[in-house]
Amino acid sequence: MFRIGEFSHIGRVSARLLRYYDKLGLLAPGFVDEQTGYRYYTAEQLPRLNRILALKEMGMRLDEIESLIDAEVPADQLRGMLTMKATDLAREIENQEMRMRLIESRIEQIDSTDEHVDLLTKHVDAQPFLSVATRFDLAPDAIAFAREMIEVAAPLADDLLVLGAWHGEFSDEELDIEVGFVGSGITDELKIDDQRTLTPNRLPAVDVVSTVRIGNPDLAHGVYAAVGRWIKTNDAKIAGPVRELIMQWPAPGIEPVVEVQFPIA
């Protein structure tokens, strides 16, 4: 058996917290010396302690934890709950990292108007667009779906080009996008997942001001600002959903390359 101080090291929790759990009836000592009052714990109590700590990390209240522990929820179920929580935390970390990059990029762009960006005006003919209009909670969700599209369509066509057309105002949350393939030669419906199926559509012909951005979109404010200045200088107007054509997918050591097209009138 282990004295409370020893067990606190083994379980990586403070002795004060162990006393608190004892007071609540969550984790009583395996033995208490009546003469000295010393608390002793056993190695067999570690699984219960780990369950308590894991559920606490999930944000559960102590009374909820007590109910789950006493109900002897199977380990597989607890493992599943923890896996979901870990996924949520990983997503939250990714979102916070993205926001940090966004803040850093905004700081760099404050009062900066001298970034050189190559712009091109051109006419884009009408073209088939195998696509689906959908919403995504965040930009990484849209990228993940685009990758899933490529996996499904790869056996049917070579050199797939993914294009996204942004509808409505820009938002980094609840993205309203029509996404799909252009120039793929695929003319039939293509089911991607249980919720989304690409259907044959057609992109209208447009005149665009176009540029290429390299790198993550949250670091590309200068590119879009240059387009805005061009539109103002040339007394033009945005005349349709902004299009983004992925020319090169990101990979380890390879940055994404995207052609950005602003329809103009």
HELIX and SHEET records of a PDB file:
HELIX    1   1 ILE A    4  GLY A   11  1                                   8    
HELIX    2   2 ALA A   15  LEU A   24  1                                  10    
HELIX    3   3 ALA A   43  GLN A   45  5                                   3    
HELIX    4   4 LEU A   46  GLU A   57  1                                  12    
HELIX    5   5 LEU A   62  ASP A   70  1                                   9    
HELIX    6   6 ALA A   75  GLN A  109  1                                  35    
HELIX    7   7 ALA A  139  ALA A  153  1                                  15    
HELIX    8   8 PRO A  217  LEU A  219  5                                   3    
HELIX    9   9 HIS A  221  THR A  233  1                                  13    
SHEET    1   A 3 PHE A   2  ARG A   3  0                                        
SHEET    2   A 3 ARG A  39  TYR A  41 -1                                        
SHEET    3   A 3 PHE A  31  VAL A  32 -1                                        
SHEET    1   B 9 LEU A 120  VAL A 124  0                                        
SHEET    2   B 9 VAL A 206  ILE A 214 -1                                        
SHEET    3   B 9 VAL A 257  PRO A 263 -1                                        
SHEET    4   B 9 VAL A 242  GLN A 248 -1                                        
SHEET    5   B 9 LEU A 161  TRP A 166 -1                                        
SHEET    6   B 9 GLU A 173  VAL A 182 -1                                        
SHEET    7   B 9 GLN A 127  LEU A 138 -1                                        
SHEET    8   B 9 THR A 197  LEU A 203 -1                                        
SHEET    9   B 9 LEU A 190  LYS A 191 -1                                        
END                                                                             
